[in-house]
Amino acid sequence: MLDLKDLLSPITIKNTQIPNRAVMPPMGTALGQRGEVSEALLAYMRRQAAGGVGLLISEITAVHPTGVVTPAQLGAWDDKFIPGLKKLSDAMHSGGGRAAMQLHHAGRESYYLLKKGLAMGPSAAPSLVYGQAPKEMTPDQIQEIIESFGTAAARARQAGFDAVEIHGAHGYLLTQFMSAISNHRTDAYGGAFADRARFVVEVVQCVRKHVGDDFPVLLRLSAEEFIKGGYTVEDVLTVMPALKAAGVDVLHASVGTHGSPGGITSAPPEYPTGFNVWRAEKIKAATGLPVIAVGRFNDPRAANEIIARGEADFVAFGRQQLCDPDYLKKAQAGRYEDIRLCIACNQGCIEREMYEGKSVRCAINPETGQELIYPRSPAPVPKKVWIVGAGPAGLIAAFEAKRLGHQVTLFEKEPLAGGNIRYACKAPHKEIYGDWIDWLIRQVEKAGVTIRTGTPVTDRMLADDQPEAVILAVGGEKIVPPIEGLASPLVYDAWQILGETIPPGKNALVVGGGLIGMETACFLSARGASVTLIEQLPSSPVLKATSHGYSLHKYLREKGCLLRFGCTLKKIDAGGVTLLSADREEKLSGFDQIVIAVGMKPRSDMKEMLKQKNICHTIVGDALKVRRIMEATEEGAKAAWDL
């Protein structure tokens, strides 16, 4: 289409023509098996390629066994991997795009190797993420690893890839050499920035030697370390002539490391679309080389503008690719309203892998990572299916059941569909969650599902209509703690505040420091309230290690919110509140609003009724156990698949 002509235009790098400027950047999947390519990974990659993206870059592929992050990581340090890598390149080519393999060494950023005492790095400086130190690399080890990048690149070419990308970003080994935080060497590979970058330059030279002059070589760099004491984009610009001379054809300008605050390498919604493009533009202007820009892109029109203005030559759609592999085809057809836009929640693509050790998912696209079990043909026997509850789990279940040919009716007792997302989207920067739930409702309606809002399901309805299967997705209900004085007229709950049926006060006490409490505190602070938040646990249950958690803590700190942990509300009376902290009572007054936000528990609605009537049913989402969007989506989809 005319409005995407720049994004959809081809570009030639060395001997390779790339059909358009949309890039699927490297993203870990944990779908490999002991370094080998699995059938699950091939199915995943074929699905990603089907959307027509111009350049696909494989997930991190280890060039040496001393640099793996997990045993599941792909390997390229031995010829035995070539047959599997050939299958992978074929899968990546299946949609008409070009395939690049990313060459990677973790250095000290491998908890797996740190635990074994086998991790290496430029110096014995502890990892900012894991707190453990690697062994300092000897000069011989440095040369061995440089050579391993070259031989792995040669294997990539032999396996049918069109290019290689050297991973020099996000705190892995090449970044560690460039960083004064991790590189304390006094030999030729330490000292001034140009000397710290020597390792990167020599890696590029070795890769170029092994693949020849006609083969595209990409280099992904954190253009700025984005951490106190780290290098800046101005530092990086000083070594660009050497990198260009060494053989780099395209620069992939990312930002930050896994130790940078705020999860900037996988930026949450607090960061605007294209927030990092200016760094790519600087590098492009300084080198004349094509650059790939990154920066929370989820709309092809925004990417087209970046390329049209000459700020970058390619745009990477990382998490958006997982969220909707067909985004580019939908845009080409003018179906922007059908694109499932990434909400940057990081639940399935980042947190699931990093903190749970599980394979890739998307919190709002149940197909991703489950391509081998995702049903594509209609159900052999269509059923009359009722879905009770129109939150995320119920809506996904309804869409999937209808897609598979079942007769579906979706019931919601509230006036509007959407469940608790209607409240969660009210916190600052989470408006995109509301956009997503509205999109999902439209997709369910467009599929032909009947949605009956304001309609509780009754015993009589079940007896009269006799559904063959019920998916119970009634969600959770708020927990009411046993606090003396809870009937005070100053007491409200988080849903009244976030639902804006009660206006924010001027001086609020929020009781509960979980996600609901933190987001309610942010909502109140954004509207000018002075907020004190108390939580009975000794530390915040909302981890700063997650990108959203970090942003919440930062926002409340900047707004002057007082966070008190290990503190319980004991009593509310006319004189104020009584708090209990470290077995000491404390009386406070002056609050004009006390907001209860201690969390949720599963609803018991209909569970016994369905059991007594012997109606086939599945309980999903918060109705089963209160968790995240990720679990609600997956359980809702699987319940529909299993009908």
C-alpha positions, 0 to 999 in steps of 0.5 A: 500500500502507498502508506507503507511504500518505504517499509515495503521497499527492497534493499540489497546488502552485499549479494543478498536482496531483502524484500522489505525493511521489516525485521524479526530480531533475535528472540530467545525461545528455549525451544531448542534441545541440548543445542539442537534445533527441535521440531517445536522450534521449526514450527514456531519459526515457520509460523513467524516467517509466514507473515512476510517479514523481510529479514528474520534473525535467529535466536542466540546461537552459541559459538562456543560451549563456554558461552551458553546461557542455558542447555536449551540454547542453539549451538554452532560450535561444531559441524554436528549442528549444521543439519539442524541449522539447515532445517532452521534456515529453510524454515526461516526462508519459508515465507519469502524472507531472508535468514540471518543467524545470530552468533553469541557468547554469554560471557559472565551473563550465564547463571547456568555456567556461573553456578558451575564455575565455568563462566568467563569474561574479560575480568573477574567482575561480578555479573550485575544480574546474578552477583557472581564473578566469572573467570578472567579470560586468558590471552589464549582463550580470547583468541580461541573465542574470536576464532570460534565466532569465525568458524560458527559464521562459516557453518551458518553460511554452509547451513544456508543462512543469507547473513550472520549477525554478531551479538555485541549487545545487552551485556553479553561477552562483546559488551562486557569487553567494551564496558569499563564496568566489566573490563578491568584489563590492563593488556591490549584488550583493556584501558581506553574505550578503543582498546576495550572495543578491540575484541569486537573489532577482531571478532568482526575481522575473523567473521569476515575472513571466514565468510568471504567478502560477498556475505552480509555481516550484521553487528548488533550493539547496545549503542549505549550501555544505559547504566551508571558508569557505562559507555555512551553512544558518543563512545561508540561513534569513536570506534565505528570507523574501525568496525566498518573497516573490519567488515560490518555491513549493517548495524543493529542499534539496540540499547542497554544491558540486562543489568540496566534499570527499567528493563529497557532492552525489552521496554515496557509501555512507559517507553514511547514507540521509537524511543531508541531511534535517535541512537540508530540515526546517529550511527547511520549519519556517522558511518553511512552504513545501513542501520536497524532501529529498535524501540517498541514498534508495533505499528507498521505505519510508524516504522514506515515514517522512520524509514521515509525520514531516513533515520533508519534503513530497517525497523525491528518488530520483536515482541510484535512479531510474537504477538501477531506474526501476520501484522505486516500482511494485515497492514498491506491489506489495509486491515489495521484494525485487525492487527493484535498490537503488542502491549509490552507486558513481557509476561510470556516472552521475557519473564516466562523464560528468565524467571520461570525457565520455560519456553516462549509464549505471548501473553495475548497470542496463545498460538506463539510457542504452541504451534505444534498443538495449535489446532488449525482444522475445525473440531470434528464434532461441533458443540453447543458451548457456553462461556461464562465470564467475558474477561481475558480468559473467557474472550479468548476461549470464545474466539478459539471455540468459534474459530474451531466451529462450535456454537458459542454464547458468551455470558457476562454479568457486568454491563461491559465485557473486559473483566478486570482489564477495565480497571488494570488499564487505568494505571499510568501508561497502561492504557494500551491494555484497554486498547487490547481488550477492546480489540479482543471484544471486537474480534470475538464479535466479528467472529460471530460470537453472541455476547450477552452482557448484564446476564448472570447465568442461572440454574434455570437457564442451564436447565432450559438450554442444556449446553454441551460444555461450559467454560467457566471464566468468571474471574476473581473477587476482591478479598475483604480483610478482617479489619476493625472499622471497615464500614467507615465512610472513608473506606473504599476498594481499589475497583471503586477508585480505578473504576472512577465511581469514586473521585480520588481524595487528597490524602489517601492510604492504600492498603496492599502493596501487590500489583493492584495496590501499587497501580491504584497508588499510581492512579491516585498519585497521577491525579494529585493525591498524596499517597501512603501505601502499606503492605504487611510483607517485609518487602514489595511483592512487586519485583523491581526486576520486572520492567513493569515493577521497576516502572511502578516503583520509580513512578511512586518514588518520583511522586513522593508516595510513602511505601511502608512494608512490614506494616498492617492496618489494625483499626479504623475509627473516627480519630484515624487509623491504627497501624501495626509495625514491628509489634508497635502500634502507631496512630495516624490521622488526616486521611480522607480516603482509605483504599483496600487493595489487598488482592483477589481470590477465585470466584466460586460462582457456579462451580457447585451448580455445574458439578451437581448438574453433571455438565461438562465444564472447565475452569480457567483463568482467575476463577481457577487461581488468580494470576496474570493475563498470560495464564488466563489466555493460555487456559482459555485457549486450551479449554476451547481446543480441548472441547 
